[in-house]
Amino acid sequence: MLLGACSPALNWRNVTLHGVQATLPCKPDQAERTVPLAGLDLSLAMVGCEADGGLYAVSHIRLAQGAQGQAVIEAWRAQALQGMRATQAPLVTPVPVLGARPALMVYQASGINPRGQAVQARWTWVQRDQDIYHWALYAPVIHTEMDEPFFGAFQWQ
C-alpha cells in the first residue's frame, strides 16, 4: 500500500479554488462555464486533471442569497448519475477530514463513461455558506491510493 501512495503517476499537489485548498495528483487544468441546476443558471469553476487512469476534479458554485443549497446539490448529484448512466449513488463510509464537520459523505456509483467504457465514480459535495464545492473522481477501478489523498485532505482558506 505504501508503495502505491508514492507512485510517480500520482504526484500530489495542493490547488486552491474559491476559498478551499484541495489535493490533486497532477498539474490541473482550469475551466469555467454556466450550468443549469435546480432551475438556476450557475457559474461553475473547476480544476481537474487525469493521472494513472483516473479523472480528478474539484468544482465550485456560489449561490445567490436565498438559493436552496440542498436542492442544487441534489440536482447536481442527479446530473452526475445521469451523465454516467447510473441509477443510484450509495453512500460510502463517511471520510473524516480536518475542517469538515461532519465528516464528508462520499457517494459512489458505477456506470458508463462518454466513450462507452465501464467507470466507477466517487463524489462529495460540501456547502459552506453560499459556496458549494464538489469533488469527483472517475476511474475504471478506484483504488485507495487514488481516493484517500483526494477526499482525505482539504483546508478552508
Beta strands, then each sheet from edge to edge (+ up, - down):
strand 1: 13-17
strand 2: 20-24
strand 3: 29-37
strand 4: 40-51
strand 5: 54-62
strand 6: 107-112
strand 7: 118-128
strand 8: 131-139
strand 9: 155-156
sheet 1: 1+ 2- 9+
sheet 2: 3+ 4- 5+ 8- 7+ 6-
end
